[in-house]
Amino acid sequence: MTRVIDSDQHLVEQRGFWAEHIDPAHRDDAIEFVDDDAGWTWLRWRGERLGLAELQTPGDTSTIGDRHQAALRGEPCSARWDDVLPRDHWDPAARRDGLAALGVDEAVLFPNFGLLWERRLGVDPAAQLANMAAWNRWCLTVAHEGRGALHPVAHVHLRDHAWLESQLHALSAAGVRTAMVAPALVDGKPLSHPDVDRAWSLFEDHDIAPVFHVADQPRPFDDAWYVDGGDTFIPTLDSVFLYTAAALASTDLIVNGVFERHPRLRLGIVELSAVWVPMYLMMLDGGIDFTSKLNGRRPPGLVAKPSEYFLRHVRVSSFSYELPARIAREIGGDVLMACSDYPHSEGTATPLADYARGSERFATTPGDAPGLFHDNAAWLLGQTS
């Protein structure tokens, strides 16, 4: 029987989380939860609102918008966020014991509120790294309490290689095998830049896979395009062009030889959809073929066909509604992973039923799609058996 791995779940940080886990020297830099006069709880850093502390329920997104607007209007909050948060949203042991009810055996666990602040804390790199390290310390506990069923995802930046090496060393020793990385320039340099190359060696050396995941990270478009307003929870462009940064970063890694130089590097793309992948691979091969002829030379970092690097080094989470069996047929390769996004509102508490309902032609179950439900996530996690 196929052991099911959910490639995308989230563990919610609790009140006092960053202050408790941050290096004491950076206690004043810790992100915090603060209640306003109406009883709403906000994530704040140095007085700036980063986002509303939300109680999320799978399948119920509109309620979040209603509460967000009520909070902005200053209406009284009916119940404190952390008083009504279900235990399995934040407690590793409860999540571990609740996996069976979701129909899965193992879960890859990303931050929850950790998705809201990387870009804005970028104005103070030291504070940014300190808050990332706080989550990473918690990952050690989650991995221990998970007993092999929970796979916490670390949160790292590529600018400081000494810091990165210390983080990856501790994480790897605790069995953590994935780390969230922004698909973005590193202090103005592309991910393929020689000054960044040491980072990819560190991921290889510590057997940890970098992962691109939806988050408030450096944007792929100029800030002038984002006109939603400062109180918007998620900018419209971030949803419409969900995959763009990941596609851009993957292209840089492929075309400029990072995967060729680092053959053991594994990369995950999670919660950024998968429907774009077939067209992307066609454009990747076609674009490089065309420009190689036009320019009279092929990019020097490429030895294999460009799409082969993607199929060899990258695994992508695919929601059930995307019909991953159809996408896999169009890709011509087995790179997709099942995901629930639990407990987020856009996620589900019934992932196996959702995939099985896909359609008569494209319904999927663990028995007929072991790559989707197990093998590809296991590969990303460095599991060899």
C-alpha positions, -999 to +999 in steps of 0.1 A: +000+000+000+013+035-009+023+056+020+008+090+014+029+122+018+011+156+019+036+180+003+020+212+017+006+217+052+011+246+076+018+248+113+006+280+131+030+300+152+016+309+186+016+341+207+051+348+220+066+324+194+094+345+180+104+360+214+106+325+228+127+311+200+148+340+188+184+345+198+183+365+231+206+392+215+178+399+190+148+398+214+139+434+205+137+423+168+112+396+174+079+396+155+050+396+179+012+392+182-005+423+196-042+428+204-059+461+193-085+479+213-113+460+196-098+426+205-083+417+171-049+401+171-023+415+147+011+402+137+034+432+142+071+441+138+084+473+153+049+486+155+041+478+118+011+456+111+022+426+090-012+409+089-043+399+109-040+367+130-065+346+112-085+315+122-086+295+089-110+267+080-105+246+049-129+257+022-140+289+038-121+318+023-148+345+022-151+345+060-115+356+062-123+386+040-153+395+061-133+394+094-104+413+078-128+442+068-145+441+102-111+444+119-101+473+097-134+491+106-127+486+143-157+464+150-154+444+182-138+410+178-162+382+191-134+359+203-096+361+206-078+344+178-057+321+200-086+311+223-104+295+194-075+281+174-079+243+171-050+224+188-040+206+157-033+239+139-004+246+162+006+216+182+030+191+165+018+161+184-019+169+177-011+173+140+009+141+139-020+122+155-045+138+132-029+129+099-049+097+096-082+116+097-069+136+067-060+103+049-023+109+049+007+093+066+032+121+065+031+159+061+055+185+049+050+215+073+056+251+062+053+282+084+020+299+086+026+336+097+061+331+085+047+336+050+038+372+057+070+391+065+102+382+046+100+411+022+092+437+048+118+427+072+144+429+044+151+465+054+170+450+084+188+419+073+200+410+108+164+411+122+152+392+092+177+363+097+171+363+134+134+357+130+140+331+103+164+313+128+137+314+155+114+293+132+143+270+124+149+263+161+112+253+163+117+230+134+141+209+154+113+203+180+087+196+153+109+170+136+115+153+170+078+153+180+068+142+145+084+108+148+091+106+111+056+117+101+061+154+102+087+171+080+091+208+090+104+232+063+131+256+075+131+293+064+164+307+051+180+335+031+210+331+008+229+364+014+250+352+044+267+319+037+282+315+072+248+320+087+232+296+061+258+270+068+252+271+106+214+269+100+216+240+075+241+221+097+218+221+128+187+214+106+203+185+088+215+169+121+178+170+133+166+153+101+151+185+085+154+180+047+137+211+031+141+249+035+120+277+021+139+301-001+126+331-020+126+328-058+142+362-061+173+382-065+198+380-036+208+415-028+204+424-065+221+392-079+204+363-097+204+329-081+229+317-106+255+345-098+289+332-087+285+350-054+254+328-046+269+296-059+283+286-025+247+284-011+238+257-036+268+237-025+257+240+011+223+226+003+239+196-015+264+191+014+237+190+040+212+170+019+185+198+022+163+208-007+155+245-012+117+251-018+099+279-034+065+286-017+039+313-019+049+341+005+054+379+009+089+378-006+107+402-030+083+406-060+089+397-096+074+430-108+081+466-100+062+478-069+044+504-091+022+476-105+008+468-070-020+493-065-044+473-042-036+494-012-017+489+020-045+471+039-049+444+012-042+409+026-029+395-007-024+417-038-043+407-069-012+404-090+003+378-065-027+356-072-029+361-110+008+356-115+012+331-087+039+310-105+059+337-122+087+342-097+092+304-094+093+300-132+117+329-135+140+316-108+139+280-123+148+293-157+178+312-142+190+280-124+186+259-156+199+283-183+229+295-163+241+262-152+233+258-115+218+224-119+247+213-142+272+224-116+252+209-087+239+175-098+227+166-063+205+197-059+168+190-054+142+219-057+106+220-047+079+243-059+049+243-036+015+261-035+024+279-067+001+258-089+013+233-116-009+240-146+018+263-160+045+237-161+036+220-195+036+254-213+067+265-194+087+235-205+077+240-241+087+276-240+119+268-221+131+244-248+118+264-277+131+297-264+166+284-258+166+266-291+155+298-309+179+322-292+208+297-296+203+298-333+197+335-334+228+343-313+250+317-328+258+301-295+242+280-268+242+291-231+275+276-218+259+261-187+236+238-206+247+202-215+214+185-215+180+196-230+167+224-208+135+207-198+155+176-187+171+197-159+136+206-147+124+170-148+155+158-131+159+184-103+124+198-096+092+185-080+060+206-081+029+204-059-004+201-078-038+208-063-066+183-070-087+208-090-058+211-115-062+175-125-026+164-120-030+133-141-038+154-171-008+177-163+015+148-159+004+135-193+012+169-209+045+172-191+057+137-202+074+132-168+065+123-132+073+154-111+040+163-093+032+160-056-002+158-039-010+186-014-038+197+009-026+231+021-043+222+054-055+241+075-056+271+051-090+282+038-080+275+002-070+240+013-089+209+021-095+184+050-104+157+025-074+155+000-077+119-011-114+122-019-107+154-038-081+138-060-103+108-066-132+130-077-111+148-104-130+133-133-136+099-148-105+103-170-082+120-146-092+108-111-062+098-091-057+075-061-025+065-042-027+030-059-026+043-094-004+074-089+024+065-064+046+093-078+019+119-070+011+106-036+044+095-023+075+090-045+081+126-056+077+141-022+098+113-007+125+122-033+123+159-023+128+149+013+158+128+004+142+095+013+159+067-006+136+039+003 
